[in-house]
Amino acid sequence: MTAKTLNYTPEQTAKMVADYQAGVTVESIAEALGKTVRSVVAKLSREKVYIAKTYTTKTGEAVVKKDAHADFIATALGLTEADADSLTKANKTALAKIADFIKAEKA
């Protein structure tokens, strides 16, 4: 049986976590350690300290996927799963407007 090689020493891991929690960017940490950004993100995730970026629209609202709009519309109208799947092929803006209309009607 072969010994497992460590990508990060316990000291590197401790410094990485401390730096990240102090506000140092993942890119800077990766450069300092000679590792890729993905590797650092993965390690910070395993250490349960990494916070993924939250994406917003240009207006600052949370991003809603087309599937979520289609599922809401299908549920509200009592459509089948196949119908919901075909809804996802529609334009996202149209789906959002239909979903908003349904929400307004139910209010």
Biopython code that builds the backbone (N, CA, C, O; Angstrom):
import numpy as np
from Bio.PDB.StructureBuilder import StructureBuilder

atoms = [
    (1, "MET", "N", (0.839, -1.175, 0.000)),
    (1, "MET", "CA", (0.000, 0.000, 0.000)),
    (1, "MET", "C", (0.891, 1.246, 0.000)),
    (1, "MET", "O", (1.849, 1.325, 0.768)),
    (2, "THR", "N", (0.578, 2.205, -0.851)),
    (2, "THR", "CA", (1.398, 3.406, -0.947)),
    (2, "THR", "C", (0.871, 4.476, -0.014)),
    (2, "THR", "O", (-0.324, 4.536, 0.274)),
    (3, "ALA", "N", (1.775, 5.315, 0.452)),
    (3, "ALA", "CA", (1.388, 6.405, 1.352)),
    (3, "ALA", "C", (0.754, 7.527, 0.534)),
    (3, "ALA", "O", (1.163, 7.803, -0.594)),
    (4, "LYS", "N", (-0.228, 8.152, 1.111)),
    (4, "LYS", "CA", (-0.926, 9.251, 0.447)),
    (4, "LYS", "C", (-0.071, 10.518, 0.558)),
    (4, "LYS", "O", (0.378, 10.872, 1.648)),
    (5, "THR", "N", (0.150, 11.192, -0.563)),
    (5, "THR", "CA", (0.911, 12.436, -0.524)),
    (5, "THR", "C", (-0.034, 13.583, -0.219)),
    (5, "THR", "O", (-1.143, 13.659, -0.749)),
    (6, "LEU", "N", (0.422, 14.460, 0.634)),
    (6, "LEU", "CA", (-0.395, 15.593, 1.038)),
    (6, "LEU", "C", (-0.164, 16.770, 0.095)),
    (6, "LEU", "O", (0.977, 17.110, -0.216)),
    (7, "ASN", "N", (-1.246, 17.383, -0.353)),
    (7, "ASN", "CA", (-1.115, 18.596, -1.166)),
    (7, "ASN", "C", (-0.766, 19.790, -0.300)),
    (7, "ASN", "O", (-0.069, 20.707, -0.735)),
    (8, "TYR", "N", (-1.257, 19.771, 0.931)),
    (8, "TYR", "CA", (-1.046, 20.879, 1.850)),
    (8, "TYR", "C", (-0.593, 20.340, 3.199)),
    (8, "TYR", "O", (-1.166, 19.384, 3.723)),
    (9, "THR", "N", (0.428, 20.955, 3.746)),
    (9, "THR", "CA", (0.864, 20.575, 5.085)),
    (9, "THR", "C", (-0.128, 21.163, 6.086)),
    (9, "THR", "O", (-0.865, 22.088, 5.747)),
    (10, "PRO", "N", (-0.159, 20.646, 7.305)),
    (10, "PRO", "CA", (-1.044, 21.243, 8.311)),
    (10, "PRO", "C", (-0.756, 22.739, 8.527)),
    (10, "PRO", "O", (-1.668, 23.522, 8.792)),
    (11, "GLU", "N", (0.522, 23.119, 8.409)),
    (11, "GLU", "CA", (0.882, 24.533, 8.579)),
    (11, "GLU", "C", (0.325, 25.379, 7.430)),
    (11, "GLU", "O", (-0.203, 26.470, 7.644)),
    (12, "GLN", "N", (0.455, 24.851, 6.199)),
    (12, "GLN", "CA", (-0.093, 25.573, 5.038)),
    (12, "GLN", "C", (-1.603, 25.716, 5.168)),
    (12, "GLN", "O", (-2.163, 26.774, 4.878)),
    (13, "THR", "N", (-2.251, 24.655, 5.600)),
    (13, "THR", "CA", (-3.709, 24.683, 5.747)),
    (13, "THR", "C", (-4.113, 25.717, 6.788)),
    (13, "THR", "O", (-5.037, 26.496, 6.559)),
    (14, "ALA", "N", (-3.437, 25.732, 7.918)),
    (14, "ALA", "CA", (-3.766, 26.687, 8.981)),
    (14, "ALA", "C", (-3.572, 28.123, 8.502)),
    (14, "ALA", "O", (-4.409, 28.988, 8.760)),
    (15, "LYS", "N", (-2.455, 28.372, 7.799)),
    (15, "LYS", "CA", (-2.198, 29.730, 7.290)),
    (15, "LYS", "C", (-3.226, 30.116, 6.235)),
    (15, "LYS", "O", (-3.713, 31.246, 6.213)),
    (16, "MET", "N", (-3.554, 29.162, 5.357)),
    (16, "MET", "CA", (-4.537, 29.418, 4.308)),
    (16, "MET", "C", (-5.882, 29.809, 4.914)),
    (16, "MET", "O", (-6.496, 30.788, 4.490)),
    (17, "VAL", "N", (-6.331, 29.054, 5.893)),
    (17, "VAL", "CA", (-7.617, 29.332, 6.546)),
    (17, "VAL", "C", (-7.579, 30.690, 7.244)),
    (17, "VAL", "O", (-8.515, 31.481, 7.127)),
    (18, "ALA", "N", (-6.487, 30.956, 7.974)),
    (18, "ALA", "CA", (-6.360, 32.235, 8.682)),
    (18, "ALA", "C", (-6.347, 33.406, 7.706)),
    (18, "ALA", "O", (-7.012, 34.418, 7.929)),
    (19, "ASP", "N", (-5.575, 33.261, 6.609)),
    (19, "ASP", "CA", (-5.515, 34.328, 5.609)),
    (19, "ASP", "C", (-6.885, 34.559, 4.980)),
    (19, "ASP", "O", (-7.319, 35.701, 4.832)),
    (20, "TYR", "N", (-7.563, 33.477, 4.612)),
    (20, "TYR", "CA", (-8.875, 33.605, 3.977)),
    (20, "TYR", "C", (-9.867, 34.297, 4.909)),
    (20, "TYR", "O", (-10.623, 35.171, 4.487)),
    (21, "GLN", "N", (-9.855, 33.897, 6.180)),
    (21, "GLN", "CA", (-10.780, 34.505, 7.138)),
    (21, "GLN", "C", (-10.416, 35.956, 7.429)),
    (21, "GLN", "O", (-11.259, 36.734, 7.876)),
    (22, "ALA", "N", (-9.157, 36.321, 7.174)),
    (22, "ALA", "CA", (-8.719, 37.705, 7.361)),
    (22, "ALA", "C", (-9.016, 38.567, 6.138)),
    (22, "ALA", "O", (-8.772, 39.774, 6.151)),
    (23, "GLY", "N", (-9.547, 37.943, 5.074)),
    (23, "GLY", "CA", (-9.946, 38.711, 3.900)),
    (23, "GLY", "C", (-8.991, 38.649, 2.730)),
    (23, "GLY", "O", (-9.198, 39.342, 1.734)),
    (24, "VAL", "N", (-7.952, 37.843, 2.821)),
    (24, "VAL", "CA", (-7.023, 37.682, 1.690)),
    (24, "VAL", "C", (-7.758, 36.923, 0.586)),
    (24, "VAL", "O", (-8.471, 35.959, 0.861)),
    (25, "THR", "N", (-7.585, 37.355, -0.652)),
    (25, "THR", "CA", (-8.298, 36.719, -1.762)),
    (25, "THR", "C", (-7.762, 35.316, -2.022)),
    (25, "THR", "O", (-6.608, 35.007, -1.725)),
    (26, "VAL", "N", (-8.620, 34.483, -2.579)),
    (26, "VAL", "CA", (-8.237, 33.119, -2.929)),
    (26, "VAL", "C", (-7.106, 33.153, -3.961)),
    (26, "VAL", "O", (-6.194, 32.327, -3.912)),
    (27, "GLU", "N", (-7.167, 34.097, -4.881)),
    (27, "GLU", "CA", (-6.135, 34.218, -5.900)),
    (27, "GLU", "C", (-4.772, 34.495, -5.272)),
    (27, "GLU", "O", (-3.769, 33.914, -5.685)),
    (28, "SER", "N", (-4.731, 35.377, -4.278)),
    (28, "SER", "CA", (-3.477, 35.703, -3.602)),
    (28, "SER", "C", (-2.937, 34.510, -2.824)),
    (28, "SER", "O", (-1.735, 34.243, -2.834)),
    (29, "ILE", "N", (-3.833, 33.796, -2.153)),
    (29, "ILE", "CA", (-3.426, 32.609, -1.393)),
    (29, "ILE", "C", (-2.845, 31.563, -2.338)),
    (29, "ILE", "O", (-1.806, 30.969, -2.052)),
    (30, "ALA", "N", (-3.526, 31.339, -3.477)),
    (30, "ALA", "CA", (-3.065, 30.356, -4.450)),
    (30, "ALA", "C", (-1.678, 30.725, -4.979)),
    (30, "ALA", "O", (-0.805, 29.866, -5.098)),
    (31, "GLU", "N", (-1.483, 31.990, -5.292)),
    (31, "GLU", "CA", (-0.191, 32.444, -5.812)),
    (31, "GLU", "C", (0.909, 32.257, -4.767)),
    (31, "GLU", "O", (2.008, 31.814, -5.099)),
    (32, "ALA", "N", (0.623, 32.589, -3.519)),
    (32, "ALA", "CA", (1.613, 32.463, -2.452)),
    (32, "ALA", "C", (2.016, 31.005, -2.217)),
    (32, "ALA", "O", (3.164, 30.715, -1.881)),
    (33, "LEU", "N", (1.057, 30.093, -2.400)),
    (33, "LEU", "CA", (1.338, 28.676, -2.164)),
    (33, "LEU", "C", (1.809, 27.939, -3.413)),
    (33, "LEU", "O", (2.221, 26.781, -3.335)),
    (34, "GLY", "N", (1.750, 28.603, -4.561)),
    (34, "GLY", "CA", (2.127, 27.950, -5.805)),
    (34, "GLY", "C", (1.108, 26.894, -6.226)),
    (34, "GLY", "O", (1.459, 25.887, -6.841)),
    (35, "LYS", "N", (-0.161, 27.136, -5.886)),
    (35, "LYS", "CA", (-1.251, 26.202, -6.206)),
    (35, "LYS", "C", (-2.245, 26.900, -7.127)),
    (35, "LYS", "O", (-2.181, 28.114, -7.322)),
    (36, "THR", "N", (-3.160, 26.119, -7.688)),
    (36, "THR", "CA", (-4.209, 26.711, -8.519)),
    (36, "THR", "C", (-5.322, 27.257, -7.631)),
    (36, "THR", "O", (-5.478, 26.839, -6.484)),
    (37, "VAL", "N", (-6.081, 28.183, -8.167)),
    (37, "VAL", "CA", (-7.214, 28.749, -7.435)),
    (37, "VAL", "C", (-8.217, 27.651, -7.101)),
    (37, "VAL", "O", (-8.759, 27.614, -5.996)),
    (38, "ARG", "N", (-8.462, 26.762, -8.052)),
    (38, "ARG", "CA", (-9.414, 25.659, -7.823)),
    (38, "ARG", "C", (-8.979, 24.775, -6.667)),
    (38, "ARG", "O", (-9.800, 24.338, -5.861)),
    (39, "SER", "N", (-7.672, 24.514, -6.595)),
    (39, "SER", "CA", (-7.148, 23.684, -5.517)),
    (39, "SER", "C", (-7.361, 24.353, -4.158)),
    (39, "SER", "O", (-7.754, 23.699, -3.193)),
    (40, "VAL", "N", (-7.102, 25.644, -4.092)),
    (40, "VAL", "CA", (-7.280, 26.386, -2.840)),
    (40, "VAL", "C", (-8.753, 26.435, -2.454)),
    (40, "VAL", "O", (-9.099, 26.241, -1.289)),
    (41, "VAL", "N", (-9.614, 26.691, -3.423)),
    (41, "VAL", "CA", (-11.054, 26.721, -3.145)),
    (41, "VAL", "C", (-11.515, 25.357, -2.629)),
    (41, "VAL", "O", (-12.291, 25.278, -1.677)),
    (42, "ALA", "N", (-11.037, 24.292, -3.259)),
    (42, "ALA", "CA", (-11.417, 22.946, -2.829)),
    (42, "ALA", "C", (-10.963, 22.685, -1.398)),
    (42, "ALA", "O", (-11.717, 22.136, -0.594)),
    (43, "LYS", "N", (-9.741, 23.077, -1.083)),
    (43, "LYS", "CA", (-9.221, 22.850, 0.269)),
    (43, "LYS", "C", (-9.992, 23.678, 1.286)),
    (43, "LYS", "O", (-10.352, 23.173, 2.350)),
    (44, "LEU", "N", (-10.247, 24.938, 0.974)),
    (44, "LEU", "CA", (-11.017, 25.791, 1.888)),
    (44, "LEU", "C", (-12.430, 25.250, 2.074)),
    (44, "LEU", "O", (-13.003, 25.360, 3.157)),
    (45, "SER", "N", (-12.987, 24.670, 1.022)),
    (45, "SER", "CA", (-14.318, 24.055, 1.121)),
    (45, "SER", "C", (-14.276, 22.849, 2.039)),
    (45, "SER", "O", (-15.171, 22.667, 2.864)),
    (46, "ARG", "N", (-13.244, 22.019, 1.906)),
    (46, "ARG", "CA", (-13.111, 20.851, 2.785)),
    (46, "ARG", "C", (-12.914, 21.273, 4.235)),
    (46, "ARG", "O", (-13.318, 20.567, 5.160)),
    (47, "GLU", "N", (-12.292, 22.428, 4.423)),
    (47, "GLU", "CA", (-12.089, 22.962, 5.780)),
    (47, "GLU", "C", (-13.348, 23.683, 6.285)),
    (47, "GLU", "O", (-13.379, 24.178, 7.411)),
    (48, "LYS", "N", (-14.374, 23.733, 5.442)),
    (48, "LYS", "CA", (-15.677, 24.341, 5.766)),
    (48, "LYS", "C", (-15.589, 25.832, 6.115)),
    (48, "LYS", "O", (-16.293, 26.314, 7.002)),
    (49, "VAL", "N", (-14.715, 26.553, 5.402)),
    (49, "VAL", "CA", (-14.609, 27.993, 5.607)),
    (49, "VAL", "C", (-14.899, 28.796, 4.339)),
    (49, "VAL", "O", (-15.163, 29.996, 4.409)),
    (50, "TYR", "N", (-14.851, 28.133, 3.179)),
    (50, "TYR", "CA", (-15.049, 28.853, 1.916)),
    (50, "TYR", "C", (-16.496, 29.265, 1.754)),
    (50, "TYR", "O", (-17.409, 28.473, 1.985)),
    (51, "ILE", "N", (-16.698, 30.505, 1.358)),
    (51, "ILE", "CA", (-18.038, 31.025, 1.075)),
    (51, "ILE", "C", (-18.097, 31.340, -0.406)),
    (51, "ILE", "O", (-17.397, 32.225, -0.897)),
    (52, "ALA", "N", (-18.946, 30.601, -1.109)),
    (52, "ALA", "CA", (-19.075, 30.802, -2.552)),
    (52, "ALA", "C", (-19.683, 32.169, -2.844)),
    (52, "ALA", "O", (-20.486, 32.691, -2.071)),
    (53, "LYS", "N", (-19.283, 32.730, -3.971)),
    (53, "LYS", "CA", (-19.843, 34.012, -4.390)),
    (53, "LYS", "C", (-21.321, 33.837, -4.700)),
    (53, "LYS", "O", (-21.728, 32.824, -5.270)),
    (54, "THR", "N", (-22.110, 34.813, -4.328)),
    (54, "THR", "CA", (-23.524, 34.787, -4.696)),
    (54, "THR", "C", (-23.696, 35.712, -5.895)),
    (54, "THR", "O", (-23.215, 36.845, -5.903)),
    (55, "TYR", "N", (-24.372, 35.219, -6.874)),
    (55, "TYR", "CA", (-24.547, 35.970, -8.104)),
    (55, "TYR", "C", (-25.882, 36.695, -8.082)),
    (55, "TYR", "O", (-26.877, 36.175, -7.576)),
    (56, "THR", "N", (-25.894, 37.903, -8.637)),
    (56, "THR", "CA", (-27.117, 38.700, -8.717)),
    (56, "THR", "C", (-27.271, 39.221, -10.140)),
    (56, "THR", "O", (-26.330, 39.227, -10.934)),
    (57, "THR", "N", (-28.485, 39.655, -10.428)),
    (57, "THR", "CA", (-28.748, 40.250, -11.736)),
    (57, "THR", "C", (-28.219, 41.677, -11.750)),
    (57, "THR", "O", (-27.719, 42.165, -10.737)),
    (58, "LYS", "N", (-28.326, 42.337, -12.877)),
    (58, "LYS", "CA", (-27.872, 43.723, -12.993)),
    (58, "LYS", "C", (-28.619, 44.643, -12.036)),
    (58, "LYS", "O", (-28.098, 45.678, -11.621)),
    (59, "THR", "N", (-29.849, 44.254, -11.688)),
    (59, "THR", "CA", (-30.648, 45.076, -10.775)),
    (59, "THR", "C", (-30.398, 44.722, -9.317)),
    (59, "THR", "O", (-30.992, 45.327, -8.424)),
    (60, "GLY", "N", (-29.509, 43.730, -9.057)),
    (60, "GLY", "CA", (-29.180, 43.359, -7.694)),
    (60, "GLY", "C", (-30.049, 42.271, -7.101)),
    (60, "GLY", "O", (-29.893, 41.922, -5.931)),
    (61, "GLU", "N", (-30.968, 41.727, -7.895)),
    (61, "GLU", "CA", (-31.849, 40.669, -7.408)),
    (61, "GLU", "C", (-31.155, 39.318, -7.519)),
    (61, "GLU", "O", (-30.219, 39.153, -8.302)),
    (62, "ALA", "N", (-31.614, 38.367, -6.741)),
    (62, "ALA", "CA", (-31.061, 37.015, -6.809)),
    (62, "ALA", "C", (-31.379, 36.398, -8.165)),
    (62, "ALA", "O", (-32.446, 36.638, -8.729)),
    (63, "VAL", "N", (-30.461, 35.614, -8.677)),
    (63, "VAL", "CA", (-30.650, 34.960, -9.965)),
    (63, "VAL", "C", (-31.641, 33.805, -9.799)),
    (63, "VAL", "O", (-31.498, 32.975, -8.902)),
    (64, "VAL", "N", (-32.651, 33.765, -10.683)),
    (64, "VAL", "CA", (-33.625, 32.674, -10.686)),
    (64, "VAL", "C", (-33.443, 31.933, -12.003)),
    (64, "VAL", "O", (-33.490, 32.538, -13.074)),
    (65, "LYS", "N", (-33.238, 30.635, -11.924)),
    (65, "LYS", "CA", (-33.019, 29.815, -13.119)),
    (65, "LYS", "C", (-34.337, 29.599, -13.865)),
    (65, "LYS", "O", (-35.419, 29.641, -13.279)),
    (66, "LYS", "N", (-34.216, 29.368, -15.175)),
    (66, "LYS", "CA", (-35.394, 29.100, -16.006)),
    (66, "LYS", "C", (-36.202, 27.931, -15.465)),
    (66, "LYS", "O", (-37.433, 27.965, -15.454)),
    (67, "ASP", "N", (-35.496, 26.891, -15.015)),
    (67, "ASP", "CA", (-36.183, 25.709, -14.488)),
    (67, "ASP", "C", (-37.097, 26.061, -13.321)),
    (67, "ASP", "O", (-38.188, 25.506, -13.198)),
    (68, "ALA", "N", (-36.658, 26.979, -12.467)),
    (68, "ALA", "CA", (-37.469, 27.369, -11.309)),
    (68, "ALA", "C", (-38.757, 28.046, -11.765)),
    (68, "ALA", "O", (-39.832, 27.774, -11.231)),
    (69, "HIS", "N", (-38.642, 28.935, -12.762)),
    (69, "HIS", "CA", (-39.841, 29.591, -13.307)),
    (69, "HIS", "C", (-40.776, 28.548, -13.927)),
    (69, "HIS", "O", (-41.981, 28.558, -13.676)),
    (70, "ALA", "N", (-40.211, 27.651, -14.735)),
    (70, "ALA", "CA", (-41.018, 26.635, -15.416)),
    (70, "ALA", "C", (-41.693, 25.710, -14.411)),
    (70, "ALA", "O", (-42.864, 25.367, -14.576)),
    (71, "ASP", "N", (-40.971, 25.304, -13.376)),
    (71, "ASP", "CA", (-41.558, 24.435, -12.349)),
    (71, "ASP", "C", (-42.690, 25.130, -11.609)),
    (71, "ASP", "O", (-43.724, 24.524, -11.331)),
    (72, "PHE", "N", (-42.488, 26.418, -11.286)),
    (72, "PHE", "CA", (-43.541, 27.171, -10.598)),
    (72, "PHE", "C", (-44.798, 27.262, -11.464)),
    (72, "PHE", "O", (-45.909, 27.031, -10.987)),
    (73, "ILE", "N", (-44.611, 27.599, -12.735)),
    (73, "ILE", "CA", (-45.748, 27.726, -13.656)),
    (73, "ILE", "C", (-46.464, 26.385, -13.792)),
    (73, "ILE", "O", (-47.692, 26.325, -13.738)),
    (74, "ALA", "N", (-45.701, 25.320, -13.966)),
    (74, "ALA", "CA", (-46.294, 23.989, -14.125)),
    (74, "ALA", "C", (-47.092, 23.594, -12.890)),
    (74, "ALA", "O", (-48.191, 23.054, -13.009)),
    (75, "THR", "N", (-46.554, 23.856, -11.717)),
    (75, "THR", "CA", (-47.255, 23.526, -10.472)),
    (75, "THR", "C", (-48.523, 24.360, -10.333)),
    (75, "THR", "O", (-49.583, 23.842, -9.981)),
    (76, "ALA", "N", (-48.404, 25.662, -10.613)),
    (76, "ALA", "CA", (-49.553, 26.561, -10.472)),
    (76, "ALA", "C", (-50.685, 26.194, -11.429)),
    (76, "ALA", "O", (-51.859, 26.370, -11.103)),
    (77, "LEU", "N", (-50.333, 25.687, -12.598)),
    (77, "LEU", "CA", (-51.347, 25.366, -13.600)),
    (77, "LEU", "C", (-51.703, 23.878, -13.640)),
    (77, "LEU", "O", (-52.530, 23.456, -14.448)),
    (78, "GLY", "N", (-51.084, 23.094, -12.775)),
    (78, "GLY", "CA", (-51.376, 21.666, -12.730)),
    (78, "GLY", "C", (-50.894, 20.911, -13.947)),
    (78, "GLY", "O", (-51.541, 19.959, -14.384)),
    (79, "LEU", "N", (-49.765, 21.323, -14.503)),
    (79, "LEU", "CA", (-49.227, 20.670, -15.692)),
    (79, "LEU", "C", (-48.404, 19.438, -15.316)),
    (79, "LEU", "O", (-47.980, 19.284, -14.171)),
    (80, "THR", "N", (-48.190, 18.576, -16.289)),
    (80, "THR", "CA", (-47.385, 17.379, -16.067)),
    (80, "THR", "C", (-45.903, 17.741, -16.078)),
    (80, "THR", "O", (-45.529, 18.853, -16.448)),
    (81, "GLU", "N", (-45.066, 16.792, -15.669)),
    (81, "GLU", "CA", (-43.623, 17.016, -15.685)),
    (81, "GLU", "C", (-43.121, 17.207, -17.111)),
    (81, "GLU", "O", (-42.210, 17.999, -17.349)),
    (82, "ALA", "N", (-43.704, 16.495, -18.045)),
    (82, "ALA", "CA", (-43.326, 16.649, -19.457)),
    (82, "ALA", "C", (-43.642, 18.054, -19.952)),
    (82, "ALA", "O", (-42.866, 18.650, -20.700)),
    (83, "ASP", "N", (-44.796, 18.579, -19.525)),
    (83, "ASP", "CA", (-45.159, 19.947, -19.900)),
    (83, "ASP", "C", (-44.173, 20.950, -19.293)),
    (83, "ASP", "O", (-43.781, 21.924, -19.935)),
    (84, "ALA", "N", (-43.786, 20.690, -18.056)),
    (84, "ALA", "CA", (-42.821, 21.575, -17.398)),
    (84, "ALA", "C", (-41.485, 21.544, -18.138)),
    (84, "ALA", "O", (-40.840, 22.579, -18.306)),
    (85, "ASP", "N", (-41.074, 20.364, -18.576)),
    (85, "ASP", "CA", (-39.825, 20.253, -19.328)),
    (85, "ASP", "C", (-39.887, 21.045, -20.627)),
    (85, "ASP", "O", (-38.913, 21.690, -21.015)),
    (86, "SER", "N", (-41.026, 20.996, -21.294)),
    (86, "SER", "CA", (-41.133, 21.745, -22.546)),
    (86, "SER", "C", (-41.189, 23.253, -22.285)),
    (86, "SER", "O", (-40.784, 24.044, -23.137)),
    (87, "LEU", "N", (-41.687, 23.649, -21.118)),
    (87, "LEU", "CA", (-41.694, 25.074, -20.770)),
    (87, "LEU", "C", (-40.281, 25.640, -20.663)),
    (87, "LEU", "O", (-40.054, 26.810, -20.971)),
    (88, "THR", "N", (-39.347, 24.823, -20.232)),
    (88, "THR", "CA", (-37.982, 25.317, -20.046)),
    (88, "THR", "C", (-37.326, 25.737, -21.359)),
    (88, "THR", "O", (-36.284, 26.393, -21.355)),
    (89, "LYS", "N", (-37.928, 25.363, -22.468)),
    (89, "LYS", "CA", (-37.387, 25.770, -23.766)),
    (89, "LYS", "C", (-37.804, 27.193, -24.130)),
    (89, "LYS", "O", (-37.283, 27.777, -25.080)),
    (90, "ALA", "N", (-38.737, 27.740, -23.376)),
    (90, "ALA", "CA", (-39.215, 29.102, -23.647)),
    (90, "ALA", "C", (-38.187, 30.129, -23.177)),
    (90, "ALA", "O", (-37.265, 29.813, -22.425)),
    (91, "ASN", "N", (-38.367, 31.347, -23.632)),
    (91, "ASN", "CA", (-37.515, 32.470, -23.261)),
    (91, "ASN", "C", (-37.645, 32.740, -21.759)),
    (91, "ASN", "O", (-38.752, 32.735, -21.221)),
    (92, "LYS", "N", (-36.508, 32.977, -21.079)),
    (92, "LYS", "CA", (-36.516, 33.193, -19.631)),
    (92, "LYS", "C", (-37.329, 34.423, -19.237)),
    (92, "LYS", "O", (-38.035, 34.403, -18.229)),
    (93, "THR", "N", (-37.235, 35.481, -20.017)),
    (93, "THR", "CA", (-37.988, 36.698, -19.708)),
    (93, "THR", "C", (-39.490, 36.425, -19.764)),
    (93, "THR", "O", (-40.244, 36.892, -18.910)),
    (94, "ALA", "N", (-39.915, 35.674, -20.766)),
    (94, "ALA", "CA", (-41.338, 35.332, -20.886)),
    (94, "ALA", "C", (-41.779, 34.474, -19.709)),
    (94, "ALA", "O", (-42.846, 34.702, -19.138)),
    (95, "LEU", "N", (-40.968, 33.491, -19.344)),
    (95, "LEU", "CA", (-41.310, 32.640, -18.202)),
    (95, "LEU", "C", (-41.422, 33.460, -16.923)),
    (95, "LEU", "O", (-42.328, 33.239, -16.119)),
    (96, "ALA", "N", (-40.507, 34.403, -16.733)),
    (96, "ALA", "CA", (-40.538, 35.248, -15.532)),
    (96, "ALA", "C", (-41.809, 36.091, -15.495)),
    (96, "ALA", "O", (-42.427, 36.243, -14.441)),
    (97, "LYS", "N", (-42.196, 36.636, -16.641)),
    (97, "LYS", "CA", (-43.407, 37.459, -16.690)),
    (97, "LYS", "C", (-44.655, 36.619, -16.414)),
    (97, "LYS", "O", (-45.563, 37.068, -15.715)),
    (98, "ILE", "N", (-44.702, 35.413, -16.955)),
    (98, "ILE", "CA", (-45.846, 34.519, -16.700)),
    (98, "ILE", "C", (-45.898, 34.160, -15.219)),
    (98, "ILE", "O", (-46.967, 34.189, -14.608)),
    (99, "ALA", "N", (-44.749, 33.824, -14.642)),
    (99, "ALA", "CA", (-44.694, 33.475, -13.224)),
    (99, "ALA", "C", (-45.140, 34.658, -12.361)),
    (99, "ALA", "O", (-45.903, 34.482, -11.411)),
    (100, "ASP", "N", (-44.662, 35.864, -12.690)),
    (100, "ASP", "CA", (-45.072, 37.059, -11.944)),
    (100, "ASP", "C", (-46.570, 37.301, -12.059)),
    (100, "ASP", "O", (-47.209, 37.687, -11.080)),
    (101, "PHE", "N", (-47.144, 37.080, -13.247)),
    (101, "PHE", "CA", (-48.569, 37.259, -13.457)),
    (101, "PHE", "C", (-49.351, 36.288, -12.590)),
    (101, "PHE", "O", (-50.333, 36.665, -11.952)),
    (102, "ILE", "N", (-48.911, 35.029, -12.569)),
    (102, "ILE", "CA", (-49.605, 34.006, -11.755)),
    (102, "ILE", "C", (-49.541, 34.383, -10.275)),
    (102, "ILE", "O", (-50.537, 34.278, -9.559)),
    (103, "LYS", "N", (-48.372, 34.821, -9.824)),
    (103, "LYS", "CA", (-48.215, 35.233, -8.419)),
    (103, "LYS", "C", (-49.141, 36.388, -8.089)),
    (103, "LYS", "O", (-49.747, 36.407, -7.018)),
    (104, "ALA", "N", (-49.259, 37.354, -8.997)),
    (104, "ALA", "CA", (-50.124, 38.512, -8.764)),
    (104, "ALA", "C", (-51.588, 38.107, -8.725)),
    (104, "ALA", "O", (-52.359, 38.648, -7.932)),
    (105, "GLU", "N", (-51.983, 37.162, -9.573)),
    (105, "GLU", "CA", (-53.362, 36.683, -9.601)),
    (105, "GLU", "C", (-53.732, 35.923, -8.334)),
    (105, "GLU", "O", (-54.869, 35.989, -7.867)),
    (106, "LYS", "N", (-52.762, 35.203, -7.784)),
    (106, "LYS", "CA", (-53.016, 34.414, -6.562)),
    (106, "LYS", "C", (-53.050, 35.297, -5.311)),
    (106, "LYS", "O", (-53.589, 34.895, -4.280)),
    (107, "ALA", "N", (-52.483, 36.482, -5.403)),
    (107, "ALA", "CA", (-52.410, 37.376, -4.226)),
    (107, "ALA", "C", (-53.742, 38.013, -3.914)),
    (107, "ALA", "O", (-53.849, 38.785, -2.961)),
]
sb = StructureBuilder()
sb.init_structure("model")
sb.init_model(0)
sb.init_chain("A")
sb.init_seg("    ")
for serial, (resi, resn, name, xyz) in enumerate(atoms, 1):
    if name == "N":
        sb.init_residue(resn, " ", resi, " ")
    sb.init_atom(name, np.array(xyz, "f"), 0.0, 1.0, " ", f" {name:<3s}", serial, name[0])
structure = sb.get_structure()
